[in-house]
């Protein structure tokens, strides 16, 4: 943790410089980095204090042979240890945009209602995961299936390192189960694709020519419950040169919907630029590992046996219900550590 404190001190010195605001974009980036770094350092020091305090209490409980108190303190120490592991893991998330918030899009594959129901299950899984990490989520755009489920959905995840974590989830997710929509109770396989984009609006300038945009307004509709306001103010923005589309139907105000759609569009255009750059680098360096955006990364099997398996790391988990309830940290960590 000494290196984090040293980094924080270096940032503080830069902020104290008289020409700090000469580069507005860089200044805002440093202020955000300072906040996150300070939270990490303060969190670490708080846990260190808790650890030392509980350790002393544990010694007293052992001396007094108080088994109930000893068990309670040992449970506290286990929780502190897990939090320390999380902080240490965050230290690995040092990619350019790992610290950023994220936009997540989930799309149904072939299979109609089955695949659309699978998208809804995945949406719940990621919302529950975010909730457990105290991240804020917001449904930006959602399209309901004809009979059940969701055809596609885009939502934001606001929290430090949310992109760093969620980038591990990009790819195809496969579900095998007895279909609740099949009267014959046959086993079905469903697919859904997941894409993650960093929220880069405050730190990257993506040049967009207004003449390259087509902006449509429409009435929001479909699933989403409290997340979606059914108004006439939904906005869809199409970037004509690339065909990339972003839309938002979450806000009552057309102005707010347009602003959010532009934010998502910038993130997707930046991601598009990054992928194009990666393709060019691949041509120059044929040995470089390919970014497999479309590969099948994980299977969630509910029949004939119960198991979730990550095909990139071979990690397996038998408690499918827990995974679908948002317990996916171990899959995320295992994959990111392997990179």
C-alpha positions as CSV (number, residue, x, y, z in Angstrom):
1,X,0.0,0.0,0.0
2,X,3.1,2.3,0.3
3,X,3.2,2.7,-3.5
4,X,-0.5,3.9,-3.4
5,X,0.3,6.5,-0.8
6,X,3.4,7.5,-2.8
7,X,1.2,7.9,-6.0
8,X,-1.3,10.0,-4.0
9,X,1.5,12.3,-2.8
10,X,2.7,12.7,-6.4
11,X,-0.9,13.6,-7.6
12,X,-1.3,16.1,-4.7
13,X,2.0,17.8,-5.8
14,X,0.7,18.1,-9.4
15,X,-2.6,19.5,-8.2
16,X,-0.8,22.2,-6.1
17,X,1.1,23.5,-9.2
18,X,-0.1,27.0,-10.4
19,X,-0.6,25.8,-14.0
20,X,-2.7,22.9,-12.9
21,X,-5.8,24.0,-14.8
22,X,-3.9,24.8,-18.0
23,X,-5.1,21.4,-19.4
24,X,-8.7,21.1,-18.3
25,X,-9.1,17.5,-19.4
26,X,-5.9,16.4,-17.7
27,X,-6.8,18.3,-14.5
28,X,-10.2,16.6,-14.2
29,X,-8.6,13.2,-14.8
30,X,-6.1,13.9,-12.0
31,X,-8.8,15.0,-9.6
32,X,-10.8,11.8,-10.2
33,X,-7.6,9.7,-9.8
34,X,-6.9,11.5,-6.5
35,X,-10.4,10.8,-5.2
36,X,-10.1,7.1,-6.0
37,X,-6.6,6.8,-4.7
38,X,-7.5,8.6,-1.5
39,X,-10.5,6.2,-1.0
40,X,-8.2,3.2,-1.5
41,X,-5.6,4.5,1.0
42,X,-8.2,5.6,3.6
43,X,-10.0,2.2,3.2
44,X,-6.8,0.3,3.7
45,X,-5.8,2.3,6.8
46,X,-9.3,1.7,8.2
47,X,-9.1,-2.0,7.6
48,X,-5.6,-2.1,9.2
49,X,-7.0,-0.4,12.3
50,X,-10.0,-2.9,12.4
51,X,-7.6,-5.8,12.0
52,X,-5.3,-4.7,14.9
53,X,-8.3,-4.0,17.1
54,X,-10.0,-7.3,16.5
55,X,-6.7,-9.2,16.9
56,X,-6.3,-7.7,20.5
57,X,-10.0,-8.6,21.3
58,X,-9.4,-12.2,20.0
59,X,-6.4,-12.6,22.3
60,X,-8.6,-11.5,25.2
61,X,-11.4,-13.9,24.2
62,X,-9.0,-16.8,24.0
63,X,-7.5,-15.9,27.5
64,X,-11.0,-15.7,29.0
65,X,-12.1,-18.9,27.1
66,X,-15.1,-17.0,25.7
67,X,-15.9,-19.2,22.6
68,X,-18.9,-17.1,21.5
69,X,-17.0,-13.9,21.3
70,X,-14.0,-15.7,19.8
71,X,-16.2,-17.1,17.0
72,X,-17.7,-13.6,16.3
73,X,-14.2,-12.0,16.2
74,X,-12.9,-14.7,13.9
75,X,-15.8,-14.1,11.6
76,X,-15.0,-10.3,11.6
77,X,-11.4,-11.1,10.8
78,X,-12.5,-13.2,7.8
79,X,-14.6,-10.3,6.5
80,X,-11.6,-7.9,6.9
81,X,-9.3,-10.4,5.1
82,X,-11.8,-10.6,2.1
83,X,-11.9,-6.8,1.9
84,X,-8.1,-6.6,1.9
85,X,-8.1,-9.1,-0.9
86,X,-10.5,-7.0,-2.9
87,X,-8.2,-3.9,-2.4
88,X,-5.2,-5.9,-3.4
89,X,-7.0,-7.2,-6.5
90,X,-8.0,-3.6,-7.5
91,X,-4.3,-2.9,-7.6
92,X,-4.1,-5.2,-10.6
93,X,-6.7,-3.1,-12.5
94,X,-4.3,-0.6,-14.0
95,X,-5.5,-0.5,-17.6
96,X,-6.1,2.9,-19.1
97,X,-9.9,2.9,-18.4
98,X,-10.2,0.3,-15.7
99,X,-11.0,2.9,-13.0
100,X,-14.0,4.2,-15.1
101,X,-17.7,3.6,-14.9
102,X,-19.1,1.3,-17.6
103,X,-21.9,0.8,-20.1
104,X,-23.1,-2.8,-20.6
105,X,-25.2,-4.1,-23.5
106,X,-26.8,-7.6,-23.5
107,X,-28.3,-8.9,-26.7
108,X,-30.3,-12.1,-27.3
109,X,-28.9,-14.6,-29.7
110,X,-30.9,-17.0,-32.0
111,X,-33.7,-18.8,-30.3
112,X,-36.5,-16.4,-29.9
113,X,-38.3,-16.4,-26.5
114,X,-35.7,-18.7,-25.0
115,X,-32.8,-16.4,-25.7
116,X,-34.8,-13.3,-24.7
117,X,-35.6,-14.9,-21.3
118,X,-31.9,-15.6,-20.9
119,X,-31.1,-11.9,-21.5
120,X,-33.5,-11.0,-18.7
121,X,-31.8,-13.5,-16.4
122,X,-28.4,-12.1,-17.2
123,X,-29.6,-8.6,-16.6
124,X,-30.8,-9.5,-13.2
125,X,-27.5,-11.3,-12.5
126,X,-25.4,-8.2,-13.3
127,X,-27.7,-5.8,-11.5
128,X,-27.5,-8.0,-8.4
129,X,-23.7,-8.2,-8.7
130,X,-23.5,-4.4,-8.9
131,X,-25.8,-4.0,-5.9
132,X,-23.6,-6.2,-3.8
133,X,-20.6,-4.0,-4.7
134,X,-22.6,-0.8,-3.9
135,X,-22.4,0.3,-7.5
136,X,-25.3,2.4,-8.9
137,X,-27.0,1.1,-12.1
138,X,-29.5,2.7,-14.5
139,X,-31.3,1.1,-17.4
140,X,-30.7,3.3,-20.4
141,X,-32.4,1.5,-23.2
142,X,-34.5,-1.7,-23.2
143,X,-36.5,-3.6,-25.9
144,X,-38.9,-6.3,-24.6
145,X,-39.4,-9.6,-26.3
146,X,-42.8,-10.4,-28.0
147,X,-43.8,-13.1,-25.5
148,X,-41.4,-12.8,-22.6
149,X,-37.9,-11.7,-21.8
150,X,-35.8,-8.9,-23.3
151,X,-34.3,-8.7,-26.9
152,X,-31.6,-6.2,-25.8
153,X,-30.8,-3.9,-23.0
154,X,-28.2,-1.3,-22.2
155,X,-27.4,-0.1,-18.7
156,X,-24.8,2.0,-16.9
157,X,-22.8,0.9,-13.9
158,X,-21.4,3.7,-11.8
159,X,-18.6,2.8,-9.3
160,X,-14.9,2.8,-9.1
161,X,-13.3,0.2,-11.4
162,X,-16.7,-1.0,-12.7
163,X,-15.2,-1.2,-16.2
164,X,-12.1,-2.9,-15.0
165,X,-14.2,-5.7,-13.5
166,X,-16.9,-6.0,-16.2
167,X,-14.5,-6.1,-19.2
168,X,-13.9,-9.7,-18.1
169,X,-17.5,-10.5,-19.0
170,X,-17.4,-9.6,-22.7
171,X,-18.4,-12.4,-24.9
172,X,-21.1,-15.1,-25.5
173,X,-22.9,-16.5,-22.5
174,X,-24.6,-19.9,-23.0
175,X,-27.5,-21.4,-21.0
176,X,-28.6,-25.0,-21.0
177,X,-31.9,-25.9,-19.2
178,X,-35.3,-27.5,-19.5
179,X,-37.3,-24.8,-21.2
180,X,-40.2,-23.3,-19.2
181,X,-41.7,-22.3,-22.5
182,X,-41.7,-25.9,-24.0
183,X,-44.8,-28.0,-23.3
184,X,-42.7,-31.0,-24.1
185,X,-40.2,-30.1,-21.3
186,X,-37.2,-30.6,-23.7
187,X,-33.7,-29.3,-23.0
188,X,-32.8,-26.0,-24.8
189,X,-29.6,-24.1,-25.4
190,X,-29.8,-20.3,-25.4
191,X,-27.1,-17.7,-26.2
192,X,-26.7,-14.0,-25.4
193,X,-23.8,-11.7,-26.2
194,X,-22.5,-9.1,-23.7
195,X,-20.4,-6.0,-24.6
196,X,-18.9,-3.5,-22.2
197,X,-17.7,0.0,-22.9
198,X,-15.9,2.4,-20.6
199,X,-17.5,5.7,-19.8
200,X,-14.8,8.0,-21.3
201,X,-16.8,11.3,-21.7
202,X,-14.8,13.2,-19.1
203,X,-11.4,12.2,-20.3
204,X,-11.3,11.4,-24.0
205,X,-12.4,13.7,-26.8
206,X,-14.2,11.8,-29.5
207,X,-14.7,14.1,-32.5
208,X,-18.2,13.8,-33.9
209,X,-19.4,15.8,-36.9
210,X,-23.1,16.8,-36.4
211,X,-23.7,16.2,-40.1
212,X,-22.8,12.5,-39.5
213,X,-25.6,12.0,-37.1
214,X,-29.3,11.1,-37.6
215,X,-31.4,11.8,-34.5
216,X,-34.8,10.2,-34.2
217,X,-37.4,10.6,-31.4
218,X,-40.0,7.9,-30.5
219,X,-42.3,6.8,-27.7
220,X,-40.6,4.6,-25.2
221,X,-42.2,1.2,-24.6
222,X,-41.6,-2.3,-23.4
223,X,-40.3,-4.0,-20.2
224,X,-38.4,-2.2,-17.6
225,X,-40.9,-1.5,-14.8
226,X,-39.9,1.5,-12.8
227,X,-36.7,2.0,-14.9
228,X,-38.6,3.2,-17.9
229,X,-40.9,6.2,-18.2
230,X,-43.4,5.8,-21.0
231,X,-43.2,9.2,-22.7
232,X,-42.8,10.6,-26.2
233,X,-39.2,11.7,-25.5
234,X,-37.1,8.7,-26.3
235,X,-34.1,9.5,-28.5
236,X,-32.1,7.3,-31.0
237,X,-28.9,8.6,-32.5
238,X,-27.3,6.9,-35.5
239,X,-23.7,7.6,-36.5
240,X,-24.0,7.3,-40.2
241,X,-20.4,6.6,-41.2
242,X,-20.1,3.6,-38.8
243,X,-23.8,2.6,-38.4
244,X,-23.3,2.7,-34.6
245,X,-26.6,3.4,-32.8
246,X,-27.2,4.6,-29.3
247,X,-30.6,5.4,-27.7
248,X,-32.1,6.3,-24.4
249,X,-35.7,6.1,-23.2
250,X,-35.1,6.3,-19.4
251,X,-35.6,10.0,-18.8
252,X,-38.8,12.1,-19.0
253,X,-36.9,14.9,-20.7
254,X,-36.0,14.6,-24.4
255,X,-33.0,16.8,-23.7
256,X,-31.7,14.4,-21.0
257,X,-32.4,11.3,-23.2
258,X,-30.4,12.9,-26.0
259,X,-27.5,13.8,-23.6
260,X,-27.3,10.2,-22.3
261,X,-27.6,8.7,-25.9
262,X,-24.7,11.0,-26.9
263,X,-22.7,9.8,-24.0
264,X,-23.2,6.1,-24.9
265,X,-22.5,6.9,-28.6
266,X,-19.2,8.4,-27.7
267,X,-18.2,5.4,-25.6
268,X,-19.2,3.0,-28.5
269,X,-17.3,5.1,-31.0
270,X,-14.2,5.1,-28.8
271,X,-14.5,1.4,-28.4
272,X,-14.9,1.0,-32.2
273,X,-11.8,3.1,-32.8
274,X,-9.9,1.0,-30.3
275,X,-10.9,-2.2,-32.0
276,X,-9.9,-0.8,-35.4
277,X,-6.5,0.1,-33.9
278,X,-6.2,-3.4,-32.5
279,X,-6.9,-4.9,-35.9
280,X,-4.1,-2.8,-37.5
281,X,-1.7,-3.8,-34.7
282,X,-2.6,-7.4,-35.3
283,X,-1.6,-7.1,-38.9
284,X,1.8,-5.6,-37.9
285,X,2.4,-8.1,-35.0
286,X,0.9,-11.4,-36.0
287,X,1.9,-13.0,-32.7
288,X,-0.2,-10.6,-30.6
289,X,-3.1,-12.2,-28.8
290,X,-6.4,-11.6,-30.7
291,X,-9.2,-9.8,-28.9
292,X,-12.0,-12.4,-29.1
293,X,-15.0,-10.2,-28.6
294,X,-17.4,-12.8,-30.0
295,X,-16.1,-15.9,-28.4
296,X,-18.2,-18.1,-26.0
297,X,-16.8,-17.5,-22.6
298,X,-19.1,-19.2,-20.1
299,X,-21.7,-21.9,-19.9
300,X,-24.5,-22.0,-17.3
301,X,-25.8,-25.6,-17.2
302,X,-29.0,-26.4,-15.3
303,X,-29.7,-29.8,-17.1
304,X,-28.8,-32.7,-17.1
305,X,-26.4,-31.5,-14.2
306,X,-25.8,-28.2,-12.5
307,X,-22.7,-26.3,-13.1
308,X,-21.3,-22.9,-14.3
309,X,-18.0,-23.2,-16.3
310,X,-15.8,-20.5,-17.6
311,X,-14.2,-21.8,-20.8
312,X,-11.2,-19.4,-20.6
313,X,-10.0,-20.4,-17.2
314,X,-11.8,-23.8,-16.7
315,X,-13.1,-22.5,-13.4
316,X,-16.3,-24.3,-12.3
317,X,-19.0,-23.6,-9.8
318,X,-21.8,-26.0,-8.8
319,X,-24.1,-23.5,-7.2
320,X,-25.8,-22.1,-10.3
321,X,-28.4,-20.2,-8.3
322,X,-25.8,-18.2,-6.4
323,X,-24.0,-17.3,-9.7
324,X,-27.3,-16.2,-11.3
325,X,-27.9,-14.1,-8.1
326,X,-24.8,-12.1,-8.8
327,X,-22.0,-14.1,-7.2
328,X,-19.6,-13.8,-10.2
329,X,-16.6,-12.2,-8.6
330,X,-14.5,-15.4,-8.5
331,X,-15.0,-15.9,-12.3
332,X,-14.0,-12.2,-12.9
333,X,-10.9,-12.4,-10.7
334,X,-9.8,-15.8,-12.1
335,X,-10.0,-14.5,-15.7
336,X,-8.3,-11.1,-15.0
337,X,-5.5,-12.8,-13.0
338,X,-4.9,-15.1,-16.0
339,X,-4.3,-12.2,-18.4
